[in-house]
Amino acid sequence: MAVSCVAFLALSLSLSLSLPLLLLVAWKRWRWGRAARHVIVVVLGDVGRSPRMQYHALSLAKCGFSVTILGFSNSKPHDELFQSDRIRIVSLTEIQRFAVGPHILQYGVKVVFQAAHLLWKLMCREPAAYIFLQNPPGLPAIAVCWFAGRLCGSKLVIDWHNYGYSIMGLVHGPSHPIVLLAKWYEKLFGRLSHLNLCVTNEMRKDLVENWGIKAMTVYDKPASFFKETPLNLQHQLFMKLSRTYSAFRARSEPSDLVMERSAFTEQDSQSGMVTHFCGRPALLVSSTSWTEDEDFSILLEALEKFEQLIVDGESLPSLVCVITGKGPLKEYYSRLICQKHFQHIQVCTPWLEAEDYPLLLGSADLGVCLHRSSSGLDLPMKVVDMFGCCLPVCAVNFRCLHELVKHEENGLVFEDSEELAAQLRMLFSKFPDPSGKLNQFRKNLQESEQLRWDESWKQTVFPLIMDT
């Protein structure tokens, strides 16, 4: 009798939960004809730190689609998204792992919650012609978006930035059961999408050869706001940042009271003219998500070697090294930085507003990239942004980096801290002499006439979604 009661209650509960869902599906099917120009963009992560998906949304909106973005709202996206009347951002609820029970149970509860929450959010939106999904993270988003698409007639488009299981492998090891399960899941549900985009030709080949998935390579391209920063805007940015970060403050006060000075620039308050401060330090910039696929000890060791060269009497500039970003390993590396006793180098680790980041890149002298792809198949978007600002780059080598960084043309490729230190020495040996190697790389970037995101998107993605 008790078992029958439990069974009846379970059946009643399942019916009570499924009936609203079935009614919602029927209603969405009825409205399907009115949804041909609506797209849902899904990021099971922070929308503000997912620039490629923001660019997809903007491009879709410019082509006449209404766009709903589903994702976490931990940081502010670009202002353009808020300025468009065709784009709406809907926040997903983010839960952390519970502090009790085995890790596998904590992770399982989180995945189940995310799946149910994401499905409900998808079903509550107006019908969509397409669901654009960023992967990774794809667990449980790929399966949920596919299921919602099947219910509502939406076509699933997966944008493969990397493989989620390979990132998990950096933490747990490649043979861990969770990693193997994630790989199986990614392969199985990845094949169920209608369209697939990826970020490199190497990934496109790997998807078709090892996963049975045909994808279109859509290279990351800089948005229009990534460009060289005029000197007056550089000064405004430096003065703004100097209120919070001492590395941007002037080392000495100007003798003339009409002059306003930062660590790099000075402005005549009467004429408004801005010039680079004579004897200024070089500005080196890197950005990171502070994860296991970027080893910043390489940069810190190279900076120590660079510092020693200055101490030994070489004619090299002081450095201000700015490392932007948020992530799980930031606290660890911040402690390492505090243990260094630099005399000629200042390191700061700010989190910049979305509008300030391109201004900083456009003001810098050199970019450094420590990204080592967990799969060997993706490319660092930070380098794309740097190139958009005509900023030369030193990048650590990995499998498909050659698709982006051309050694001795738009930057340099290094293997370890020794090689990076030697490159810093060579590039800054004549700083800020315009005849130096650093300026030659910048000139090459200025003359390269890089394709921007909007033009690239219209040539690659737009024809795909119009054909299907």
Salt bridges, closest charged atoms under 4 A:
ASP79 OD1 - LYS76 NZ 2.44
ASP159 OD2 - ARG52 NE 2.65
ASP159 OD2 - HIS56 NE2 2.87
ASP159 OD2 - HIS161 NE2 3.15
GLU202 OE1 - ARG399 NH2 3.32
ASP220 OD1 - ARG52 NH1 2.64
GLU228 OE2 - ARG442 NH1 3.79
GLU260 OE1 - HIS235 NE2 2.80
GLU266 OE1 - ARG261 NH2 3.14
ASP293 OD2 - HIS371 ND1 3.79
GLU294 OE2 - LYS382 NZ 2.26
GLU304 OE2 - LYS340 NZ 3.26
GLU314 OE2 - ARG425 NH2 2.40
GLU331 OE2 - ARG335 NH1 3.40
GLU353 OE1 - LYS240 NZ 3.51
GLU355 OE1 - LYS76 NZ 3.28
ASP356 OD2 - LYS240 NZ 2.70
ASP365 OD2 - ARG280 NH1 3.09
ASP378 OD2 - HIS371 NE2 3.22
GLU408 OE1 - LYS437 NZ 3.04
ASP454 OD2 - LYS62 NZ 2.70
